Amino acid sequence: MGLAGALLLWGCSEPDPYADHSWPPPSPALWQVTTDDGNVGWLFGTVHALPDGVEWQSEAVDEAFAESELLVVEIANLRDTDAAATDFNRLAYSTDQLPLLQRVDPAERPALEELLDKAAANERDFHLMENWATAMILSAAVRVGKPANGVDRTLLASGKRNLGLESFGGQYLIFDSLPDAEQADLLLAIAKEAQRDNPLASIEAWLVGDLAAVESLGEKGILTDPELREALINARNRAWIEKIVPTFEAGLRPFVAVGAAHMLGDEGLPALFAARGWTVERLQ
């Protein structure tokens, strides 16, 4: 449920080992937001990459999307992989990098070595690459699911009028602007997330709308680090809401579909809209 631009740079042509998995009936979390003037829109937490065969559409989601007039996503031009690669390459490399394993505490190196093994990678592959970019490539290499099955990409394929909240370059710059220590923490968080016993747990929790489980799983990885959570989730939520509010006020009936982590807790989008005095009702 990471950043859309970070995940979509690298596709997956390998057979999907979870294509025949038995998934629970879908009821992912969906909210309706009503302004003081009675204008309506919806909030829907997404997953940017899913295994083959995951059915996530429900009657409530389909009805809300059909009633909406504007689709709001993190990045609107997800299919422009050339633009993604150009922006990534512009920011990802630096000539003053230590060997990868030396960039983390010796006690943490086994987890990073395990991540490299799972990704079929070698630390020499990243000798000029900054930690944030290395983390994104390794995360993409070991992720469950394919970007082609991502919820946001499916919604964009509808052809509905859309608004992108960010760009590829803007997302990568968030990572690139992290202090060196936080970039190292990001790399280790990715390594620890890859050690989970059940790699499908977060997708299954999202699919049935179990936000407590989604948040609990997130707090065992990247979101357990306060600085990373502020930079990757909370600060972006505050910036986004300034772009989303005018779409409600203009009566555009927006369907806001962004990563599920942005819907969680006191600084999630539902809470931020409720703090404005608007009515926020969970539909499923």
C-alpha positions as CSV (number, residue, x, y, z in Angstrom):
1,M,0.0,0.0,0.0
2,G,2.9,2.2,-0.7
3,L,3.3,5.2,-2.9
4,A,1.8,4.6,-6.4
5,G,4.7,6.0,-8.3
6,A,7.2,4.0,-6.3
7,L,5.5,0.7,-7.0
8,L,4.6,1.2,-10.6
9,L,8.0,1.6,-12.1
10,W,8.7,-2.1,-12.1
11,G,6.2,-4.5,-13.6
12,C,6.0,-8.3,-13.0
13,S,6.0,-10.8,-15.8
14,E,6.4,-13.9,-13.5
15,P,3.5,-16.3,-12.9
16,D,1.5,-15.1,-9.9
17,P,1.9,-17.7,-7.1
18,Y,-1.3,-16.4,-5.5
19,A,-3.5,-16.5,-8.6
20,D,-5.5,-19.4,-7.2
21,H,-5.8,-18.1,-3.6
22,S,-9.3,-18.2,-2.1
23,W,-10.1,-14.5,-1.2
24,P,-12.8,-13.4,1.2
25,P,-15.9,-11.6,-0.2
26,P,-14.9,-7.9,-0.7
27,S,-16.0,-5.1,1.5
28,P,-13.1,-2.6,1.5
29,A,-13.5,0.5,3.6
30,L,-15.5,3.3,2.0
31,W,-16.8,6.6,3.4
32,Q,-19.3,9.2,2.2
33,V,-18.4,12.8,3.1
34,T,-21.1,15.5,3.1
35,T,-20.2,19.2,3.3
36,D,-22.1,21.9,5.2
37,D,-23.8,22.8,2.0
38,G,-24.9,19.3,1.3
39,N,-22.3,18.5,-1.4
40,V,-21.3,14.8,-1.4
41,G,-18.1,12.8,-2.2
42,W,-16.5,9.6,-1.2
43,L,-13.2,8.3,0.3
44,F,-11.8,4.9,-0.7
45,G,-8.5,3.5,0.4
46,T,-6.7,1.5,-2.3
47,V,-4.0,-1.0,-2.9
48,H,-1.6,-0.1,-5.7
49,A,-0.7,-3.7,-6.6
50,L,-2.8,-6.9,-6.3
51,P,-2.4,-10.5,-7.2
52,D,-4.3,-11.9,-10.1
53,G,-7.9,-12.9,-9.3
54,V,-8.6,-10.5,-6.4
55,E,-12.2,-9.3,-6.7
56,W,-12.4,-6.0,-4.7
57,Q,-15.4,-4.3,-6.3
58,S,-18.5,-4.3,-4.1
59,E,-22.0,-3.0,-4.7
60,A,-21.4,0.0,-2.4
61,V,-18.1,0.9,-4.2
62,D,-19.7,0.5,-7.6
63,E,-22.7,2.6,-6.7
64,A,-20.5,5.4,-5.2
65,F,-18.2,5.4,-8.2
66,A,-21.1,5.6,-10.6
67,E,-22.5,8.6,-8.8
68,S,-19.3,10.4,-8.7
69,E,-18.2,13.0,-11.3
70,L,-14.5,13.2,-10.6
71,L,-11.9,10.6,-9.8
72,V,-9.1,11.8,-7.5
73,V,-6.0,9.7,-7.3
74,E,-2.4,10.1,-6.2
75,I,-1.0,10.0,-9.8
76,A,-3.2,10.3,-12.8
77,N,-0.7,9.3,-15.5
78,L,0.2,5.9,-14.1
79,R,0.7,4.4,-17.5
80,D,3.5,6.8,-18.4
81,T,6.3,4.6,-17.2
82,D,8.9,6.6,-19.3
83,A,8.1,9.7,-17.2
84,A,8.3,7.6,-14.0
85,A,11.7,6.2,-15.0
86,T,13.0,9.6,-16.0
87,D,12.1,11.2,-12.7
88,F,13.4,8.3,-10.7
89,N,16.8,8.2,-12.5
90,R,17.1,12.0,-12.0
91,L,17.0,11.6,-8.2
92,A,18.0,8.1,-7.3
93,Y,21.8,8.1,-7.8
94,S,24.7,9.6,-5.9
95,T,28.5,8.9,-6.2
96,D,29.3,9.1,-2.5
97,Q,27.5,6.0,-1.3
98,L,28.9,3.4,1.0
99,P,28.5,-0.3,0.2
100,L,24.9,-1.1,0.9
101,L,25.4,-3.3,3.9
102,Q,27.6,-0.8,5.5
103,R,24.9,1.8,5.5
104,V,23.0,0.1,8.3
105,D,23.9,-1.0,11.8
106,P,25.8,-4.3,11.9
107,A,23.0,-5.9,14.0
108,E,20.5,-5.1,11.2
109,R,22.5,-6.4,8.3
110,P,21.1,-10.0,8.4
111,A,17.6,-8.6,7.6
112,L,19.0,-6.6,4.7
113,E,20.9,-9.6,3.4
114,E,17.7,-11.7,3.6
115,L,15.9,-9.0,1.6
116,L,18.6,-9.0,-1.1
117,D,18.3,-12.8,-1.3
118,K,14.5,-12.7,-1.7
119,A,14.9,-10.1,-4.4
120,A,17.6,-12.1,-6.2
121,A,19.8,-9.1,-5.9
122,N,23.4,-8.3,-4.9
123,E,24.5,-5.3,-2.9
124,R,26.8,-4.3,-5.7
125,D,23.7,-3.6,-7.8
126,F,23.1,-0.6,-5.6
127,H,26.6,0.9,-5.1
128,L,25.6,4.2,-6.6
129,M,21.9,4.2,-5.6
130,E,20.6,6.1,-2.6
131,N,18.9,4.2,0.2
132,W,15.4,5.4,-0.6
133,A,15.7,4.3,-4.2
134,T,17.2,1.0,-3.2
135,A,14.3,0.4,-0.8
136,M,11.8,1.1,-3.5
137,I,13.4,-1.3,-6.0
138,L,13.8,-4.1,-3.4
139,S,10.2,-3.5,-2.2
140,A,8.9,-3.8,-5.7
141,A,11.0,-7.0,-6.2
142,V,9.5,-8.8,-3.3
143,R,6.0,-7.3,-3.2
144,V,2.8,-9.4,-3.5
145,G,0.8,-8.5,-6.5
146,K,1.1,-6.7,-9.8
147,P,0.7,-3.0,-10.5
148,A,-1.4,-3.8,-13.5
149,N,-4.1,-5.1,-11.0
150,G,-3.8,-2.0,-8.8
151,V,-7.1,-0.4,-7.7
152,D,-6.2,3.1,-8.9
153,R,-5.2,1.8,-12.3
154,T,-8.5,0.0,-12.7
155,L,-10.5,3.1,-11.7
156,L,-8.5,5.3,-14.1
157,A,-9.3,2.8,-16.9
158,S,-13.0,3.8,-16.6
159,G,-12.2,7.1,-18.4
160,K,-13.9,9.2,-15.8
161,R,-12.6,12.8,-15.5
162,N,-9.7,12.7,-13.0
163,L,-7.4,14.8,-10.9
164,G,-3.9,13.7,-9.8
165,L,-2.8,15.0,-6.4
166,E,0.9,14.4,-7.1
167,S,3.4,13.6,-9.9
168,F,6.0,10.9,-10.2
169,G,8.7,13.4,-9.5
170,G,6.9,14.8,-6.5
171,Q,6.5,11.4,-4.9
172,Y,10.2,10.5,-5.4
173,L,11.2,13.9,-4.1
174,I,9.5,13.1,-0.8
175,F,11.8,10.1,-0.4
176,D,14.9,11.9,-1.7
177,S,14.3,14.7,0.8
178,L,14.4,12.3,3.8
179,P,17.5,12.7,6.0
180,D,20.1,9.9,5.5
181,A,19.2,8.3,8.8
182,E,15.5,8.1,7.8
183,Q,16.4,6.7,4.4
184,A,18.3,3.9,6.2
185,D,15.3,3.3,8.5
186,L,13.1,3.0,5.4
187,L,15.4,0.4,3.9
188,L,15.3,-1.6,7.1
189,A,11.6,-1.3,7.4
190,I,11.2,-2.7,3.9
191,A,13.4,-5.6,5.0
192,K,11.4,-6.3,8.1
193,E,8.1,-6.1,6.3
194,A,9.4,-8.8,3.9
195,Q,9.9,-11.1,6.8
196,R,6.2,-11.4,7.6
197,D,5.0,-14.9,8.0
198,N,1.8,-14.2,6.0
199,P,2.6,-12.0,3.0
200,L,-1.2,-11.8,2.1
201,A,-2.3,-10.5,5.5
202,S,-2.4,-6.8,4.7
203,I,-4.3,-7.4,1.4
204,E,-6.8,-9.7,3.1
205,A,-7.3,-7.1,5.9
206,W,-7.8,-4.4,3.4
207,L,-10.2,-6.5,1.3
208,V,-12.6,-7.1,4.2
209,G,-12.3,-3.5,5.5
210,D,-10.5,-4.5,8.8
211,L,-8.8,-1.1,9.4
212,A,-7.6,-2.1,12.8
213,A,-5.7,-5.0,11.3
214,V,-4.4,-2.8,8.4
215,E,-3.1,-0.3,10.9
216,S,-1.6,-3.0,13.1
217,L,0.3,-4.5,10.2
218,G,1.5,-1.1,9.1
219,E,2.8,-0.3,12.6
220,K,5.1,-3.3,12.3
221,G,6.8,-1.8,9.3
222,I,7.3,1.6,7.8
223,L,4.6,3.3,9.9
224,T,6.2,2.4,13.2
225,D,8.8,5.1,12.5
226,P,7.3,8.5,13.5
227,E,9.4,10.5,11.1
228,L,8.6,8.2,8.2
229,R,4.9,8.3,9.0
230,E,5.0,12.1,9.1
231,A,6.8,12.4,5.8
232,L,5.0,9.6,3.8
233,I,1.5,9.8,5.2
234,N,0.5,12.7,7.5
235,A,2.2,15.6,5.7
236,R,0.9,14.4,2.4
237,N,-2.6,14.1,3.8
238,R,-2.5,17.7,4.9
239,A,-1.3,18.8,1.5
240,W,-3.9,16.7,-0.3
241,I,-6.9,18.0,1.7
242,E,-6.2,21.5,0.4
243,K,-6.6,20.2,-3.1
244,I,-9.5,17.9,-2.4
245,V,-11.7,20.4,-0.5
246,P,-12.3,22.6,-3.5
247,T,-13.7,19.7,-5.5
248,F,-16.3,19.1,-2.8
249,E,-17.1,22.8,-2.6
250,A,-17.5,23.0,-6.4
251,G,-20.1,20.1,-6.2
252,L,-17.9,17.8,-8.3
253,R,-18.9,14.7,-6.3
254,P,-15.3,13.5,-6.0
255,F,-14.4,9.8,-5.5
256,V,-11.1,10.0,-3.7
257,A,-9.1,6.8,-4.2
258,V,-5.7,6.9,-2.5
259,G,-3.6,4.4,-0.6
260,A,-5.4,2.8,2.3
261,A,-2.8,4.0,4.8
262,H,-4.0,7.5,4.2
263,M,-7.4,6.7,5.7
264,L,-6.1,5.5,9.1
265,G,-6.1,7.2,12.5
266,D,-6.5,10.7,13.8
267,E,-4.5,12.2,10.8
268,G,-6.2,10.1,8.1
269,L,-8.4,11.7,5.5
270,P,-11.7,10.7,7.1
271,A,-10.6,12.3,10.4
272,L,-9.3,15.5,8.7
273,F,-12.7,16.0,6.9
274,A,-14.6,15.3,10.1
275,A,-12.4,17.9,11.9
276,R,-13.7,20.5,9.4
277,G,-17.2,19.8,10.7
278,W,-18.3,17.9,7.7
279,T,-20.3,14.6,8.0
280,V,-18.2,11.5,7.5
281,E,-20.1,8.3,7.3
282,R,-18.5,4.9,6.7
283,L,-20.6,3.0,4.2
284,Q,-18.8,-0.3,4.4
